[in-house]
Amino acid sequence: MSVRFNSTKITNASKKVDYYLNNIYELKDKVGKDEVEVEFVEDLIQDIESWRTCIDEIELAIKTYINTEEQKNYKIDKENKEIIIY
């Protein structure tokens, strides 16, 4: 039994998202060529907005992590009101 790290799971999921998003991207010019229902287009737009929100939340979590890691390198000297950077 092997251990799967979160970074491995995220990388694998990211590759899948990239693959399917690329497929949708390549088909974008074909929207409207068939008899497409307005409901389909509205649903697709809602899906895209949902994806955008999800991506924004993922990006915020990553940036928060990066900022937190960077702040761990600082030590605050409260007596002299100085920040000591290692």
C-alpha positions in Angstrom: 0.0 0.0 0.0 1.5 3.3 -1.0 1.0 6.7 0.5 -0.5 9.4 -1.7 0.5 12.9 -0.7 -1.9 15.8 -1.2 0.5 17.4 -3.7 0.3 14.2 -5.8 -3.5 14.2 -5.7 -3.6 17.9 -6.6 -1.2 17.4 -9.5 -3.2 14.5 -10.9 -6.5 16.4 -10.6 -4.9 19.5 -12.2 -3.8 17.4 -15.2 -7.4 16.1 -15.6 -8.9 19.6 -15.4 -6.3 20.8 -17.9 -7.2 18.0 -20.3 -11.0 18.5 -20.1 -10.7 22.3 -20.1 -8.6 22.1 -23.3 -11.3 19.9 -24.9 -14.0 22.5 -24.1 -11.7 25.3 -25.3 -11.2 23.5 -28.7 -15.0 23.1 -29.0 -15.8 26.7 -28.1 -16.1 27.9 -31.7 -18.6 25.1 -32.4 -21.1 26.5 -29.9 -24.0 27.7 -32.0 -23.2 25.7 -35.1 -25.7 23.0 -34.1 -29.2 23.7 -33.0 -28.2 24.6 -29.5 -30.8 25.3 -27.0 -30.7 28.6 -25.0 -30.9 26.5 -21.8 -27.7 24.7 -22.7 -25.8 28.0 -23.2 -27.2 29.4 -20.0 -26.2 26.3 -18.1 -22.7 26.5 -19.6 -22.3 30.1 -18.6 -23.4 29.1 -15.0 -20.8 26.3 -15.0 -18.1 28.7 -16.2 -19.0 31.2 -13.4 -18.9 28.3 -10.9 -15.4 27.3 -12.2 -14.2 30.9 -11.9 -15.4 31.1 -8.3 -13.7 27.8 -7.5 -10.4 28.9 -9.1 -10.5 32.2 -7.2 -10.9 30.3 -3.9 -8.0 27.9 -4.8 -5.8 30.8 -5.8 -6.6 32.7 -2.5 -5.8 29.6 -0.5 -2.5 29.2 -2.2 -1.5 32.8 -1.9 -2.5 32.7 1.8 -0.3 29.7 2.3 2.6 31.4 0.6 2.2 34.6 2.6 2.0 32.5 5.8 5.2 30.6 5.0 7.0 33.9 4.2 5.9 35.4 7.5 7.3 32.4 9.5 10.8 33.8 8.6 10.2 36.9 10.5 10.6 37.5 14.2 9.2 40.6 15.9 11.2 42.2 18.7 8.5 43.9 20.7 10.8 45.8 23.0 12.7 47.6 20.2 9.8 47.4 17.8 11.9 45.8 15.1 11.4 43.0 12.7 14.3 40.5 12.5 14.6 38.7 9.2 16.5 35.4 9.2 
